[in-house]
């Protein structure tokens, strides 16, 4: 992703999803790793107290884990 995405395109992507930069806390809900693939699911607590659900799809790259993709659900009220 990094190699194939120009920096301006990445910045535009991040700006399109304020939950990625305007959260005050991240809490991990679940994680699973099997073979060379993994998933990390968590919640982003927004400044307005809404919660966004995020899931990171991971791949193993040598001794490291890298984010291959992500799914972000729109923030909802924390009532």
mmJSON file of the N, C-alpha and C atoms, coordinates in Angstrom:
{"data_MODEL":{"atom_site":{
"group_PDB":["ATOM","ATOM","ATOM","ATOM","ATOM","ATOM","ATOM","ATOM","ATOM","ATOM","ATOM","ATOM","ATOM","ATOM","ATOM","ATOM","ATOM","ATOM","ATOM","ATOM","ATOM","ATOM","ATOM","ATOM","ATOM","ATOM","ATOM","ATOM","ATOM","ATOM","ATOM","ATOM","ATOM","ATOM","ATOM","ATOM","ATOM","ATOM","ATOM","ATOM","ATOM","ATOM","ATOM","ATOM","ATOM","ATOM","ATOM","ATOM","ATOM","ATOM","ATOM","ATOM","ATOM","ATOM","ATOM","ATOM","ATOM","ATOM","ATOM","ATOM","ATOM","ATOM","ATOM","ATOM","ATOM","ATOM","ATOM","ATOM","ATOM","ATOM","ATOM","ATOM","ATOM","ATOM","ATOM","ATOM","ATOM","ATOM","ATOM","ATOM","ATOM","ATOM","ATOM","ATOM","ATOM","ATOM","ATOM","ATOM","ATOM","ATOM","ATOM","ATOM","ATOM","ATOM","ATOM","ATOM","ATOM","ATOM","ATOM","ATOM","ATOM","ATOM","ATOM","ATOM","ATOM","ATOM","ATOM","ATOM","ATOM","ATOM","ATOM","ATOM","ATOM","ATOM","ATOM","ATOM","ATOM","ATOM","ATOM","ATOM","ATOM","ATOM","ATOM","ATOM","ATOM","ATOM","ATOM","ATOM","ATOM","ATOM","ATOM","ATOM","ATOM","ATOM","ATOM","ATOM","ATOM","ATOM","ATOM","ATOM","ATOM","ATOM","ATOM","ATOM","ATOM","ATOM","ATOM","ATOM","ATOM","ATOM","ATOM","ATOM","ATOM","ATOM","ATOM","ATOM","ATOM","ATOM","ATOM","ATOM","ATOM","ATOM","ATOM","ATOM","ATOM","ATOM","ATOM","ATOM","ATOM","ATOM","ATOM","ATOM","ATOM","ATOM","ATOM","ATOM","ATOM","ATOM","ATOM","ATOM","ATOM","ATOM","ATOM","ATOM","ATOM","ATOM","ATOM","ATOM","ATOM","ATOM","ATOM","ATOM","ATOM","ATOM","ATOM","ATOM","ATOM","ATOM","ATOM","ATOM","ATOM","ATOM","ATOM","ATOM","ATOM","ATOM","ATOM","ATOM","ATOM","ATOM","ATOM","ATOM","ATOM","ATOM","ATOM","ATOM","ATOM","ATOM","ATOM","ATOM","ATOM","ATOM","ATOM","ATOM","ATOM","ATOM","ATOM","ATOM","ATOM","ATOM","ATOM","ATOM","ATOM","ATOM","ATOM","ATOM","ATOM"],
"id":[1,2,3,4,5,6,7,8,9,10,11,12,13,14,15,16,17,18,19,20,21,22,23,24,25,26,27,28,29,30,31,32,33,34,35,36,37,38,39,40,41,42,43,44,45,46,47,48,49,50,51,52,53,54,55,56,57,58,59,60,61,62,63,64,65,66,67,68,69,70,71,72,73,74,75,76,77,78,79,80,81,82,83,84,85,86,87,88,89,90,91,92,93,94,95,96,97,98,99,100,101,102,103,104,105,106,107,108,109,110,111,112,113,114,115,116,117,118,119,120,121,122,123,124,125,126,127,128,129,130,131,132,133,134,135,136,137,138,139,140,141,142,143,144,145,146,147,148,149,150,151,152,153,154,155,156,157,158,159,160,161,162,163,164,165,166,167,168,169,170,171,172,173,174,175,176,177,178,179,180,181,182,183,184,185,186,187,188,189,190,191,192,193,194,195,196,197,198,199,200,201,202,203,204,205,206,207,208,209,210,211,212,213,214,215,216,217,218,219,220,221,222,223,224,225,226,227,228,229,230,231,232,233,234,235,236,237],
"type_symbol":["N","C","C","N","C","C","N","C","C","N","C","C","N","C","C","N","C","C","N","C","C","N","C","C","N","C","C","N","C","C","N","C","C","N","C","C","N","C","C","N","C","C","N","C","C","N","C","C","N","C","C","N","C","C","N","C","C","N","C","C","N","C","C","N","C","C","N","C","C","N","C","C","N","C","C","N","C","C","N","C","C","N","C","C","N","C","C","N","C","C","N","C","C","N","C","C","N","C","C","N","C","C","N","C","C","N","C","C","N","C","C","N","C","C","N","C","C","N","C","C","N","C","C","N","C","C","N","C","C","N","C","C","N","C","C","N","C","C","N","C","C","N","C","C","N","C","C","N","C","C","N","C","C","N","C","C","N","C","C","N","C","C","N","C","C","N","C","C","N","C","C","N","C","C","N","C","C","N","C","C","N","C","C","N","C","C","N","C","C","N","C","C","N","C","C","N","C","C","N","C","C","N","C","C","N","C","C","N","C","C","N","C","C","N","C","C","N","C","C","N","C","C","N","C","C","N","C","C","N","C","C","N","C","C","N","C","C"],
"label_atom_id":["N","CA","C","N","CA","C","N","CA","C","N","CA","C","N","CA","C","N","CA","C","N","CA","C","N","CA","C","N","CA","C","N","CA","C","N","CA","C","N","CA","C","N","CA","C","N","CA","C","N","CA","C","N","CA","C","N","CA","C","N","CA","C","N","CA","C","N","CA","C","N","CA","C","N","CA","C","N","CA","C","N","CA","C","N","CA","C","N","CA","C","N","CA","C","N","CA","C","N","CA","C","N","CA","C","N","CA","C","N","CA","C","N","CA","C","N","CA","C","N","CA","C","N","CA","C","N","CA","C","N","CA","C","N","CA","C","N","CA","C","N","CA","C","N","CA","C","N","CA","C","N","CA","C","N","CA","C","N","CA","C","N","CA","C","N","CA","C","N","CA","C","N","CA","C","N","CA","C","N","CA","C","N","CA","C","N","CA","C","N","CA","C","N","CA","C","N","CA","C","N","CA","C","N","CA","C","N","CA","C","N","CA","C","N","CA","C","N","CA","C","N","CA","C","N","CA","C","N","CA","C","N","CA","C","N","CA","C","N","CA","C","N","CA","C","N","CA","C","N","CA","C","N","CA","C","N","CA","C","N","CA","C","N","CA","C","N","CA","C","N","CA","C","N","CA","C"],
"label_alt_id":[null,null,null,null,null,null,null,null,null,null,null,null,null,null,null,null,null,null,null,null,null,null,null,null,null,null,null,null,null,null,null,null,null,null,null,null,null,null,null,null,null,null,null,null,null,null,null,null,null,null,null,null,null,null,null,null,null,null,null,null,null,null,null,null,null,null,null,null,null,null,null,null,null,null,null,null,null,null,null,null,null,null,null,null,null,null,null,null,null,null,null,null,null,null,null,null,null,null,null,null,null,null,null,null,null,null,null,null,null,null,null,null,null,null,null,null,null,null,null,null,null,null,null,null,null,null,null,null,null,null,null,null,null,null,null,null,null,null,null,null,null,null,null,null,null,null,null,null,null,null,null,null,null,null,null,null,null,null,null,null,null,null,null,null,null,null,null,null,null,null,null,null,null,null,null,null,null,null,null,null,null,null,null,null,null,null,null,null,null,null,null,null,null,null,null,null,null,null,null,null,null,null,null,null,null,null,null,null,null,null,null,null,null,null,null,null,null,null,null,null,null,null,null,null,null,null,null,null,null,null,null,null,null,null,null,null,null],
"label_comp_id":["UNK","UNK","UNK","UNK","UNK","UNK","UNK","UNK","UNK","UNK","UNK","UNK","UNK","UNK","UNK","UNK","UNK","UNK","UNK","UNK","UNK","UNK","UNK","UNK","UNK","UNK","UNK","UNK","UNK","UNK","UNK","UNK","UNK","UNK","UNK","UNK","UNK","UNK","UNK","UNK","UNK","UNK","UNK","UNK","UNK","UNK","UNK","UNK","UNK","UNK","UNK","UNK","UNK","UNK","UNK","UNK","UNK","UNK","UNK","UNK","UNK","UNK","UNK","UNK","UNK","UNK","UNK","UNK","UNK","UNK","UNK","UNK","UNK","UNK","UNK","UNK","UNK","UNK","UNK","UNK","UNK","UNK","UNK","UNK","UNK","UNK","UNK","UNK","UNK","UNK","UNK","UNK","UNK","UNK","UNK","UNK","UNK","UNK","UNK","UNK","UNK","UNK","UNK","UNK","UNK","UNK","UNK","UNK","UNK","UNK","UNK","UNK","UNK","UNK","UNK","UNK","UNK","UNK","UNK","UNK","UNK","UNK","UNK","UNK","UNK","UNK","UNK","UNK","UNK","UNK","UNK","UNK","UNK","UNK","UNK","UNK","UNK","UNK","UNK","UNK","UNK","UNK","UNK","UNK","UNK","UNK","UNK","UNK","UNK","UNK","UNK","UNK","UNK","UNK","UNK","UNK","UNK","UNK","UNK","UNK","UNK","UNK","UNK","UNK","UNK","UNK","UNK","UNK","UNK","UNK","UNK","UNK","UNK","UNK","UNK","UNK","UNK","UNK","UNK","UNK","UNK","UNK","UNK","UNK","UNK","UNK","UNK","UNK","UNK","UNK","UNK","UNK","UNK","UNK","UNK","UNK","UNK","UNK","UNK","UNK","UNK","UNK","UNK","UNK","UNK","UNK","UNK","UNK","UNK","UNK","UNK","UNK","UNK","UNK","UNK","UNK","UNK","UNK","UNK","UNK","UNK","UNK","UNK","UNK","UNK","UNK","UNK","UNK","UNK","UNK","UNK","UNK","UNK","UNK","UNK","UNK","UNK"],
"label_asym_id":["A","A","A","A","A","A","A","A","A","A","A","A","A","A","A","A","A","A","A","A","A","A","A","A","A","A","A","A","A","A","A","A","A","A","A","A","A","A","A","A","A","A","A","A","A","A","A","A","A","A","A","A","A","A","A","A","A","A","A","A","A","A","A","A","A","A","A","A","A","A","A","A","A","A","A","A","A","A","A","A","A","A","A","A","A","A","A","A","A","A","A","A","A","A","A","A","A","A","A","A","A","A","A","A","A","A","A","A","A","A","A","A","A","A","A","A","A","A","A","A","A","A","A","A","A","A","A","A","A","A","A","A","A","A","A","A","A","A","A","A","A","A","A","A","A","A","A","A","A","A","A","A","A","A","A","A","A","A","A","A","A","A","A","A","A","A","A","A","A","A","A","A","A","A","A","A","A","A","A","A","A","A","A","A","A","A","A","A","A","A","A","A","A","A","A","A","A","A","A","A","A","A","A","A","A","A","A","A","A","A","A","A","A","A","A","A","A","A","A","A","A","A","A","A","A","A","A","A","A","A","A","A","A","A","A","A","A"],
"label_entity_id":["1","1","1","1","1","1","1","1","1","1","1","1","1","1","1","1","1","1","1","1","1","1","1","1","1","1","1","1","1","1","1","1","1","1","1","1","1","1","1","1","1","1","1","1","1","1","1","1","1","1","1","1","1","1","1","1","1","1","1","1","1","1","1","1","1","1","1","1","1","1","1","1","1","1","1","1","1","1","1","1","1","1","1","1","1","1","1","1","1","1","1","1","1","1","1","1","1","1","1","1","1","1","1","1","1","1","1","1","1","1","1","1","1","1","1","1","1","1","1","1","1","1","1","1","1","1","1","1","1","1","1","1","1","1","1","1","1","1","1","1","1","1","1","1","1","1","1","1","1","1","1","1","1","1","1","1","1","1","1","1","1","1","1","1","1","1","1","1","1","1","1","1","1","1","1","1","1","1","1","1","1","1","1","1","1","1","1","1","1","1","1","1","1","1","1","1","1","1","1","1","1","1","1","1","1","1","1","1","1","1","1","1","1","1","1","1","1","1","1","1","1","1","1","1","1","1","1","1","1","1","1","1","1","1","1","1","1"],
"label_seq_id":[1,1,1,2,2,2,3,3,3,4,4,4,5,5,5,6,6,6,7,7,7,8,8,8,9,9,9,10,10,10,11,11,11,12,12,12,13,13,13,14,14,14,15,15,15,16,16,16,17,17,17,18,18,18,19,19,19,20,20,20,21,21,21,22,22,22,23,23,23,24,24,24,25,25,25,26,26,26,27,27,27,28,28,28,29,29,29,30,30,30,31,31,31,32,32,32,33,33,33,34,34,34,35,35,35,36,36,36,37,37,37,38,38,38,39,39,39,40,40,40,41,41,41,42,42,42,43,43,43,44,44,44,45,45,45,46,46,46,47,47,47,48,48,48,49,49,49,50,50,50,51,51,51,52,52,52,53,53,53,54,54,54,55,55,55,56,56,56,57,57,57,58,58,58,59,59,59,60,60,60,61,61,61,62,62,62,63,63,63,64,64,64,65,65,65,66,66,66,67,67,67,68,68,68,69,69,69,70,70,70,71,71,71,72,72,72,73,73,73,74,74,74,75,75,75,76,76,76,77,77,77,78,78,78,79,79,79],
"pdbx_PDB_ins_code":[null,null,null,null,null,null,null,null,null,null,null,null,null,null,null,null,null,null,null,null,null,null,null,null,null,null,null,null,null,null,null,null,null,null,null,null,null,null,null,null,null,null,null,null,null,null,null,null,null,null,null,null,null,null,null,null,null,null,null,null,null,null,null,null,null,null,null,null,null,null,null,null,null,null,null,null,null,null,null,null,null,null,null,null,null,null,null,null,null,null,null,null,null,null,null,null,null,null,null,null,null,null,null,null,null,null,null,null,null,null,null,null,null,null,null,null,null,null,null,null,null,null,null,null,null,null,null,null,null,null,null,null,null,null,null,null,null,null,null,null,null,null,null,null,null,null,null,null,null,null,null,null,null,null,null,null,null,null,null,null,null,null,null,null,null,null,null,null,null,null,null,null,null,null,null,null,null,null,null,null,null,null,null,null,null,null,null,null,null,null,null,null,null,null,null,null,null,null,null,null,null,null,null,null,null,null,null,null,null,null,null,null,null,null,null,null,null,null,null,null,null,null,null,null,null,null,null,null,null,null,null,null,null,null,null,null,null],
"Cartn_x":[0.837,0.0,0.875,1.856,2.734,3.46,3.962,4.737,3.867,2.601,1.741,0.847,0.902,0.031,0.856,0.686,1.406,0.965,1.87,1.585,0.334,0.121,-1.101,-2.385,-2.356,-3.53,-3.772,-2.704,-2.835,-3.381,-2.867,-3.348,-4.825,-5.245,-6.654,-7.52,-7.043,-7.756,-7.942,-6.866,-6.928,-7.876,-7.836,-8.716,-10.182,-10.452,-11.836,-12.46,-11.646,-12.127,-11.59,-12.273,-11.783,-11.541,-12.23,-12.032,-10.587,-9.884,-8.493,-7.557,-7.93,-7.048,-7.688,-8.993,-9.678,-10.182,-9.554,-9.955,-9.065,-9.595,-8.85,-8.344,-8.87,-8.473,-8.762,-7.945,-8.179,-8.209,-9.22,-9.255,-9.425,-8.578,-8.644,-9.736,-10.589,-11.697,-11.354,-10.693,-10.417,-9.208,-8.478,-7.372,-7.224,-6.822,-6.59,-5.52,-4.614,-3.524,-3.4,-3.378,-3.226,-2.49,-1.473,-0.658,-0.006,-0.088,0.493,-0.524,-1.729,-2.791,-3.309,-3.798,-4.348,-5.405,-6.163,-7.188,-7.118,-7.222,-7.295,-8.539,-9.451,-10.696,-10.674,-11.076,-11.073,-12.073,-12.071,-12.946,-12.102,-12.482,-11.878,-12.864,-12.472,-13.324,-13.068,-14.12,-14.001,-14.061,-13.646,-13.679,-15.097,-16.102,-17.498,-18.143,-17.328,-17.742,-18.426,-18.483,-18.999,-17.898,-18.32,-17.37,-17.422,-16.253,-16.138,-15.486,-15.996,-15.413,-14.42,-13.247,-12.238,-11.671,-11.438,-10.842,-9.643,-8.493,-7.274,-7.046,-6.811,-6.46,-4.941,-4.295,-2.845,-2.251,-1.004,-0.244,1.152,1.692,3.032,4.042,5.039,6.099,7.431,7.972,9.199,8.904,9.617,9.402,8.392,7.77,6.851,5.443,4.48,3.097,2.787,2.156,1.82,0.328,-0.208,-1.63,-1.803,-2.624,-2.925,-4.154,-5.072,-6.284,-6.994,-8.052,-8.837,-10.284,-11.15,-12.571,-12.949,-13.617,-13.992,-15.489,-16.156,-17.584,-17.805,-18.771,-19.046,-19.287,-18.836,-19.029,-20.505,-20.801,-22.148,-22.106,-23.259,-23.341,-22.978,-22.383,-21.963,-22.971,-24.223,-25.287,-25.685],
"Cartn_y":[-1.191,0.0,1.245,1.252,2.423,2.667,1.587,1.727,2.162,1.781,2.074,3.3,3.929,5.077,6.342,7.326,8.592,9.279,9.994,10.666,11.542,12.367,13.18,12.33,11.185,10.301,9.717,9.346,8.826,9.899,11.119,12.21,12.488,12.426,12.632,11.529,10.295,9.167,9.393,9.757,9.962,11.116,12.197,13.341,12.992,12.024,11.63,10.869,10.364,9.586,10.206,11.239,11.954,11.058,9.929,9.038,8.559,8.535,8.086,9.069,10.345,11.349,12.126,12.058,12.861,12.027,10.881,10.065,10.387,10.136,10.416,9.143,7.986,6.725,5.57,4.545,3.306,2.176,1.321,0.141,-1.089,-2.072,-3.305,-4.188,-4.713,-5.568,-7.035,-7.298,-8.675,-8.702,-9.792,-9.986,-11.475,-11.782,-13.17,-13.215,-14.177,-14.36,-15.848,-16.18,-17.577,-17.624,-18.462,-18.498,-17.144,-16.606,-15.302,-14.191,-14.42,-13.414,-13.122,-11.915,-11.548,-10.474,-10.326,-9.287,-8.67,-7.356,-6.625,-5.753,-5.945,-5.179,-4.297,-3.055,-2.14,-1.02,-0.153,1.019,2.283,3.273,4.598,5.512,6.077,7.028,8.413,9.008,10.302,11.432,12.618,13.785,14.111,13.793,14.068,12.902,11.958,10.791,9.708,9.849,8.777,7.731,6.508,5.408,4.884,4.753,4.165,2.798,1.812,0.471,0.388,-0.171,-0.306,-1.725,-2.262,-3.58,-3.479,-3.921,-3.937,-5.352,-5.484,-6.76,-6.758,-7.736,-7.749,-8.903,-8.709,-9.789,-9.811,-11.003,-11.158,-10.905,-10.109,-9.778,-9.985,-11.192,-11.509,-11.564,-10.753,-10.699,-9.633,-8.978,-7.871,-8.181,-7.491,-7.528,-6.173,-6.189,-4.944,-4.904,-3.699,-3.511,-3.639,-4.597,-4.787,-3.975,-3.815,-3.06,-2.76,-1.973,-1.681,-1.444,-1.694,-1.399,-0.494,0.599,1.583,1.803,1.639,1.872,3.273,3.984,5.365,5.436,6.526,6.687,6.692,6.08,6.058,6.597,7.042,7.571,6.502,6.924,6.039,6.121,5.834,5.92,4.562],
"Cartn_z":[0.0,0.0,0.0,0.873,0.971,-0.342,-0.936,-2.172,-3.351,-3.352,-4.497,-4.309,-3.132,-2.855,-2.662,-3.537,-3.353,-2.052,-1.42,-0.148,-0.219,-1.255,-1.3,-1.299,-1.956,-1.973,-0.582,0.117,1.468,2.402,2.295,3.131,2.876,1.634,1.287,1.899,1.868,2.47,3.969,4.662,6.111,6.443,5.674,5.916,5.693,4.834,4.549,5.713,6.633,7.779,9.066,9.587,10.766,11.985,12.069,13.218,13.301,12.187,12.195,12.882,12.922,13.523,14.67,14.824,15.837,17.011,17.249,18.392,19.595,20.781,22.002,22.665,22.227,22.835,21.88,21.956,21.224,22.236,22.139,22.996,22.113,22.352,21.574,22.159,21.284,21.692,21.452,20.338,19.957,19.032,19.094,18.153,17.879,16.659,16.299,15.221,15.374,14.423,14.138,12.864,12.475,11.151,11.119,9.909,9.725,8.541,8.259,8.203,8.768,8.726,10.132,10.312,11.608,11.488,12.556,12.647,14.04,14.092,15.347,15.253,16.206,16.235,17.471,17.297,18.429,18.269,19.27,19.276,19.375,18.605,18.687,19.395,20.515,21.238,20.66,20.12,19.471,20.505,20.1,20.977,21.424,20.596,20.949,21.694,22.187,22.966,22.143,20.821,19.983,19.809,19.464,19.305,17.876,17.273,15.937,16.088,15.372,15.381,14.224,14.505,13.466,13.495,12.313,12.197,11.266,11.768,10.984,10.468,9.183,8.577,8.441,9.069,9.171,8.357,7.919,7.295,7.915,7.988,8.535,7.435,7.761,6.813,7.522,7.398,8.131,9.615,10.391,11.84,12.249,11.29,11.575,11.092,11.682,11.214,10.611,9.434,8.745,8.463,8.443,8.129,6.626,6.233,4.816,4.421,5.336,5.073,6.374,6.28,7.466,7.079,8.047,7.9,9.052,8.742,9.745,9.688,10.831,10.92,11.469,10.926,11.35,12.859,13.489,14.932,15.314,16.468,17.023,18.437,18.907,20.267,21.275,22.359,23.435,24.571,24.288,25.304,25.813],
"occupancy":[1.0,1.0,1.0,1.0,1.0,1.0,1.0,1.0,1.0,1.0,1.0,1.0,1.0,1.0,1.0,1.0,1.0,1.0,1.0,1.0,1.0,1.0,1.0,1.0,1.0,1.0,1.0,1.0,1.0,1.0,1.0,1.0,1.0,1.0,1.0,1.0,1.0,1.0,1.0,1.0,1.0,1.0,1.0,1.0,1.0,1.0,1.0,1.0,1.0,1.0,1.0,1.0,1.0,1.0,1.0,1.0,1.0,1.0,1.0,1.0,1.0,1.0,1.0,1.0,1.0,1.0,1.0,1.0,1.0,1.0,1.0,1.0,1.0,1.0,1.0,1.0,1.0,1.0,1.0,1.0,1.0,1.0,1.0,1.0,1.0,1.0,1.0,1.0,1.0,1.0,1.0,1.0,1.0,1.0,1.0,1.0,1.0,1.0,1.0,1.0,1.0,1.0,1.0,1.0,1.0,1.0,1.0,1.0,1.0,1.0,1.0,1.0,1.0,1.0,1.0,1.0,1.0,1.0,1.0,1.0,1.0,1.0,1.0,1.0,1.0,1.0,1.0,1.0,1.0,1.0,1.0,1.0,1.0,1.0,1.0,1.0,1.0,1.0,1.0,1.0,1.0,1.0,1.0,1.0,1.0,1.0,1.0,1.0,1.0,1.0,1.0,1.0,1.0,1.0,1.0,1.0,1.0,1.0,1.0,1.0,1.0,1.0,1.0,1.0,1.0,1.0,1.0,1.0,1.0,1.0,1.0,1.0,1.0,1.0,1.0,1.0,1.0,1.0,1.0,1.0,1.0,1.0,1.0,1.0,1.0,1.0,1.0,1.0,1.0,1.0,1.0,1.0,1.0,1.0,1.0,1.0,1.0,1.0,1.0,1.0,1.0,1.0,1.0,1.0,1.0,1.0,1.0,1.0,1.0,1.0,1.0,1.0,1.0,1.0,1.0,1.0,1.0,1.0,1.0,1.0,1.0,1.0,1.0,1.0,1.0,1.0,1.0,1.0,1.0,1.0,1.0,1.0,1.0,1.0,1.0,1.0,1.0],
"B_iso_or_equiv":[0.0,0.0,0.0,0.0,0.0,0.0,0.0,0.0,0.0,0.0,0.0,0.0,0.0,0.0,0.0,0.0,0.0,0.0,0.0,0.0,0.0,0.0,0.0,0.0,0.0,0.0,0.0,0.0,0.0,0.0,0.0,0.0,0.0,0.0,0.0,0.0,0.0,0.0,0.0,0.0,0.0,0.0,0.0,0.0,0.0,0.0,0.0,0.0,0.0,0.0,0.0,0.0,0.0,0.0,0.0,0.0,0.0,0.0,0.0,0.0,0.0,0.0,0.0,0.0,0.0,0.0,0.0,0.0,0.0,0.0,0.0,0.0,0.0,0.0,0.0,0.0,0.0,0.0,0.0,0.0,0.0,0.0,0.0,0.0,0.0,0.0,0.0,0.0,0.0,0.0,0.0,0.0,0.0,0.0,0.0,0.0,0.0,0.0,0.0,0.0,0.0,0.0,0.0,0.0,0.0,0.0,0.0,0.0,0.0,0.0,0.0,0.0,0.0,0.0,0.0,0.0,0.0,0.0,0.0,0.0,0.0,0.0,0.0,0.0,0.0,0.0,0.0,0.0,0.0,0.0,0.0,0.0,0.0,0.0,0.0,0.0,0.0,0.0,0.0,0.0,0.0,0.0,0.0,0.0,0.0,0.0,0.0,0.0,0.0,0.0,0.0,0.0,0.0,0.0,0.0,0.0,0.0,0.0,0.0,0.0,0.0,0.0,0.0,0.0,0.0,0.0,0.0,0.0,0.0,0.0,0.0,0.0,0.0,0.0,0.0,0.0,0.0,0.0,0.0,0.0,0.0,0.0,0.0,0.0,0.0,0.0,0.0,0.0,0.0,0.0,0.0,0.0,0.0,0.0,0.0,0.0,0.0,0.0,0.0,0.0,0.0,0.0,0.0,0.0,0.0,0.0,0.0,0.0,0.0,0.0,0.0,0.0,0.0,0.0,0.0,0.0,0.0,0.0,0.0,0.0,0.0,0.0,0.0,0.0,0.0,0.0,0.0,0.0,0.0,0.0,0.0,0.0,0.0,0.0,0.0,0.0,0.0],
"pdbx_formal_charge":[null,null,null,null,null,null,null,null,null,null,null,null,null,null,null,null,null,null,null,null,null,null,null,null,null,null,null,null,null,null,null,null,null,null,null,null,null,null,null,null,null,null,null,null,null,null,null,null,null,null,null,null,null,null,null,null,null,null,null,null,null,null,null,null,null,null,null,null,null,null,null,null,null,null,null,null,null,null,null,null,null,null,null,null,null,null,null,null,null,null,null,null,null,null,null,null,null,null,null,null,null,null,null,null,null,null,null,null,null,null,null,null,null,null,null,null,null,null,null,null,null,null,null,null,null,null,null,null,null,null,null,null,null,null,null,null,null,null,null,null,null,null,null,null,null,null,null,null,null,null,null,null,null,null,null,null,null,null,null,null,null,null,null,null,null,null,null,null,null,null,null,null,null,null,null,null,null,null,null,null,null,null,null,null,null,null,null,null,null,null,null,null,null,null,null,null,null,null,null,null,null,null,null,null,null,null,null,null,null,null,null,null,null,null,null,null,null,null,null,null,null,null,null,null,null,null,null,null,null,null,null,null,null,null,null,null,null],
"auth_seq_id":[1,1,1,2,2,2,3,3,3,4,4,4,5,5,5,6,6,6,7,7,7,8,8,8,9,9,9,10,10,10,11,11,11,12,12,12,13,13,13,14,14,14,15,15,15,16,16,16,17,17,17,18,18,18,19,19,19,20,20,20,21,21,21,22,22,22,23,23,23,24,24,24,25,25,25,26,26,26,27,27,27,28,28,28,29,29,29,30,30,30,31,31,31,32,32,32,33,33,33,34,34,34,35,35,35,36,36,36,37,37,37,38,38,38,39,39,39,40,40,40,41,41,41,42,42,42,43,43,43,44,44,44,45,45,45,46,46,46,47,47,47,48,48,48,49,49,49,50,50,50,51,51,51,52,52,52,53,53,53,54,54,54,55,55,55,56,56,56,57,57,57,58,58,58,59,59,59,60,60,60,61,61,61,62,62,62,63,63,63,64,64,64,65,65,65,66,66,66,67,67,67,68,68,68,69,69,69,70,70,70,71,71,71,72,72,72,73,73,73,74,74,74,75,75,75,76,76,76,77,77,77,78,78,78,79,79,79],
"auth_comp_id":["UNK","UNK","UNK","UNK","UNK","UNK","UNK","UNK","UNK","UNK","UNK","UNK","UNK","UNK","UNK","UNK","UNK","UNK","UNK","UNK","UNK","UNK","UNK","UNK","UNK","UNK","UNK","UNK","UNK","UNK","UNK","UNK","UNK","UNK","UNK","UNK","UNK","UNK","UNK","UNK","UNK","UNK","UNK","UNK","UNK","UNK","UNK","UNK","UNK","UNK","UNK","UNK","UNK","UNK","UNK","UNK","UNK","UNK","UNK","UNK","UNK","UNK","UNK","UNK","UNK","UNK","UNK","UNK","UNK","UNK","UNK","UNK","UNK","UNK","UNK","UNK","UNK","UNK","UNK","UNK","UNK","UNK","UNK","UNK","UNK","UNK","UNK","UNK","UNK","UNK","UNK","UNK","UNK","UNK","UNK","UNK","UNK","UNK","UNK","UNK","UNK","UNK","UNK","UNK","UNK","UNK","UNK","UNK","UNK","UNK","UNK","UNK","UNK","UNK","UNK","UNK","UNK","UNK","UNK","UNK","UNK","UNK","UNK","UNK","UNK","UNK","UNK","UNK","UNK","UNK","UNK","UNK","UNK","UNK","UNK","UNK","UNK","UNK","UNK","UNK","UNK","UNK","UNK","UNK","UNK","UNK","UNK","UNK","UNK","UNK","UNK","UNK","UNK","UNK","UNK","UNK","UNK","UNK","UNK","UNK","UNK","UNK","UNK","UNK","UNK","UNK","UNK","UNK","UNK","UNK","UNK","UNK","UNK","UNK","UNK","UNK","UNK","UNK","UNK","UNK","UNK","UNK","UNK","UNK","UNK","UNK","UNK","UNK","UNK","UNK","UNK","UNK","UNK","UNK","UNK","UNK","UNK","UNK","UNK","UNK","UNK","UNK","UNK","UNK","UNK","UNK","UNK","UNK","UNK","UNK","UNK","UNK","UNK","UNK","UNK","UNK","UNK","UNK","UNK","UNK","UNK","UNK","UNK","UNK","UNK","UNK","UNK","UNK","UNK","UNK","UNK","UNK","UNK","UNK","UNK","UNK","UNK"],
"auth_asym_id":["A","A","A","A","A","A","A","A","A","A","A","A","A","A","A","A","A","A","A","A","A","A","A","A","A","A","A","A","A","A","A","A","A","A","A","A","A","A","A","A","A","A","A","A","A","A","A","A","A","A","A","A","A","A","A","A","A","A","A","A","A","A","A","A","A","A","A","A","A","A","A","A","A","A","A","A","A","A","A","A","A","A","A","A","A","A","A","A","A","A","A","A","A","A","A","A","A","A","A","A","A","A","A","A","A","A","A","A","A","A","A","A","A","A","A","A","A","A","A","A","A","A","A","A","A","A","A","A","A","A","A","A","A","A","A","A","A","A","A","A","A","A","A","A","A","A","A","A","A","A","A","A","A","A","A","A","A","A","A","A","A","A","A","A","A","A","A","A","A","A","A","A","A","A","A","A","A","A","A","A","A","A","A","A","A","A","A","A","A","A","A","A","A","A","A","A","A","A","A","A","A","A","A","A","A","A","A","A","A","A","A","A","A","A","A","A","A","A","A","A","A","A","A","A","A","A","A","A","A","A","A","A","A","A","A","A","A"],
"auth_atom_id":["N","CA","C","N","CA","C","N","CA","C","N","CA","C","N","CA","C","N","CA","C","N","CA","C","N","CA","C","N","CA","C","N","CA","C","N","CA","C","N","CA","C","N","CA","C","N","CA","C","N","CA","C","N","CA","C","N","CA","C","N","CA","C","N","CA","C","N","CA","C","N","CA","C","N","CA","C","N","CA","C","N","CA","C","N","CA","C","N","CA","C","N","CA","C","N","CA","C","N","CA","C","N","CA","C","N","CA","C","N","CA","C","N","CA","C","N","CA","C","N","CA","C","N","CA","C","N","CA","C","N","CA","C","N","CA","C","N","CA","C","N","CA","C","N","CA","C","N","CA","C","N","CA","C","N","CA","C","N","CA","C","N","CA","C","N","CA","C","N","CA","C","N","CA","C","N","CA","C","N","CA","C","N","CA","C","N","CA","C","N","CA","C","N","CA","C","N","CA","C","N","CA","C","N","CA","C","N","CA","C","N","CA","C","N","CA","C","N","CA","C","N","CA","C","N","CA","C","N","CA","C","N","CA","C","N","CA","C","N","CA","C","N","CA","C","N","CA","C","N","CA","C","N","CA","C","N","CA","C","N","CA","C","N","CA","C","N","CA","C","N","CA","C","N","CA","C"],
"pdbx_PDB_model_num":[1,1,1,1,1,1,1,1,1,1,1,1,1,1,1,1,1,1,1,1,1,1,1,1,1,1,1,1,1,1,1,1,1,1,1,1,1,1,1,1,1,1,1,1,1,1,1,1,1,1,1,1,1,1,1,1,1,1,1,1,1,1,1,1,1,1,1,1,1,1,1,1,1,1,1,1,1,1,1,1,1,1,1,1,1,1,1,1,1,1,1,1,1,1,1,1,1,1,1,1,1,1,1,1,1,1,1,1,1,1,1,1,1,1,1,1,1,1,1,1,1,1,1,1,1,1,1,1,1,1,1,1,1,1,1,1,1,1,1,1,1,1,1,1,1,1,1,1,1,1,1,1,1,1,1,1,1,1,1,1,1,1,1,1,1,1,1,1,1,1,1,1,1,1,1,1,1,1,1,1,1,1,1,1,1,1,1,1,1,1,1,1,1,1,1,1,1,1,1,1,1,1,1,1,1,1,1,1,1,1,1,1,1,1,1,1,1,1,1,1,1,1,1,1,1,1,1,1,1,1,1,1,1,1,1,1,1]
}}}
